[in-house]
């Protein structure tokens, strides 16, 4: 059995394991959020450390996302470098899932513009003809042109007198 795997706690919170992680400095807001989560929650919500078949964390470490619908499968390790990295990866996964959910529920739908100018192609327009310059008004609701005859001229049009 490898002695490094035995020396590492099952949660991955010692110096031998932490040397694989970089020092992370969080801004004031994120640091506050990290400290609050570390006190109130058992671990990161969306990520966990990869484990070997015997249940210990792998060396070199690898952070994986939890299976869909499964939250908090990793407890905080107690080591600041490892926990901050888990927190950052957790926040990244959380923000990505939030964006996907917002698109799925149509909260943030990008509005496509038909013309490169700054005119909006959505929303209420002021005036007597609110959608007078829209595509529908220009082409679909416009006056119909008389059909152009495509048949060859008939012999009756010619006069042989």
N, C-alpha and C positions, 0 to 999 in steps of 0.2 A: 504494500500500500504506500502511496506517495505521502511523505511526511508533511508536505505543504497543505495537502487537502485535509489532513487531520488537524493541523494547527489552526486552520481558518474556522471560526465559529460558523454555525449553520446559517446565520443571517448575514455574514460577511462584514463584520465590523472590527477588524484589527488592522494594524499598521502594514503587515505583509500584503493584505488584500487592498488596502487604501492607496498603496503606492501606484496602482494602476489608474487612479483617478486624478484629474487636474484640480488645482485650487480654483474655486469659483467664488467670485465676489458678486453679490446680488445688490441691486439698488434698494433704496429704503423701503419702498412699497413691497417689493418681492421678498425682502428679508423679513418684514413683518408678517407677510402671508405664510412664509416658510415656518417661522417660529410658532405661529398660531396653529398651523396644521400639525407640526411636530408634537405639540402639547395635546391637541384635541383628538387627533385621528391616529389609528394604529399604524398606518403606513401610507405610502403613495397609492393613489386611487387606480391609476391606469397602467402602471409598469411594475416589473419585478426583475430581480436578478435571476439569470439562468442558473438552473441547478443540475447537478449530475444525477446519475441513476441512483446513487446512495443518499441523495438529499442534501448534499453540501453545495455551496455556490461554486461555480466553475472558475478556474484560473487559466487564462486571463478572463476577467469578468466580461459579461455581456448583459446589457439591459434589454429586456424584451417587453412587448406590450402584453397586457392581460387578454384573455379570450373575451370576445364580445359578451357583454352582460355580466362579466365577473369583475367585481371591484375588490380592491385591497387583498391581494394574495401575497403581499410582501410587507413585513413589519419594518419600522425604521431600524437601522443598524446601530445607531448610537455614535457613529463616527461622522464628524462634520463634513468631510470631503465626499464620502459616499452618499450621505443623506441629501446634501445639496445637489449632487448630480442626479439622484433619483427624483428630487423635487423638480429640477429643470426639465428632465425628460417627461415627467408626469404632466407638467404645465403645457408642454408642447403637444402631447397627445390630447390633453383636455381641450386646448384651443382648436386643434384640427377637428375633433369630434363636434365641437360647438359650431364651427363653420359648416360642416357637412349637414348638421341638423338644421341650421338656419336656411340653407338652400333647400333641403327637403321639405321644410314647412313653409317655404316661399316667403321668408321674412326679408331676405336680402336678394332681390332679383335685379340683376343689372338691366338698365333700360337701354335698349339699342336705339341709336339715332339713325334715321333714314337719310339725313342730309348732314354734311360735315359742318354746317354752320351751328350756331349756338341755340337754335330754336328747339324747343322741347317737342317731342312727338307723343307726349302723354300728359295727362292732367287736364284740368278745366282751362279753357281759353276764354278770354273776355271778348265781348263784341257781339254783334247780331248774328254772325256766322262763326260759331266757335271752332268748327273744323273746316273752314273754307279753304285752307291751304294744305290740307292733308292729302295723302295718296288717293283715298277713296273719292274725295271731292274732285280731284283733278282728273282721274281716269275712269273710275267705276261709275260715278254719278254724273259724269259730264254728258253733254248733248251727243246723241248718236249721229254719226255721219251717215249719209246715204250710201248704200252699197255700190261698189264699183262693178260694172258689168264686166265679166271676164269671158263671156261667150263671144265667139267670133261674129262679126257683123253678118247679118243674113242677106240673102239675095234680094229680099224685098226692099232693102234700103237703096239698092242700085236702080237707077232708072235708065233703060235703054231706049229712049225715044229718039 
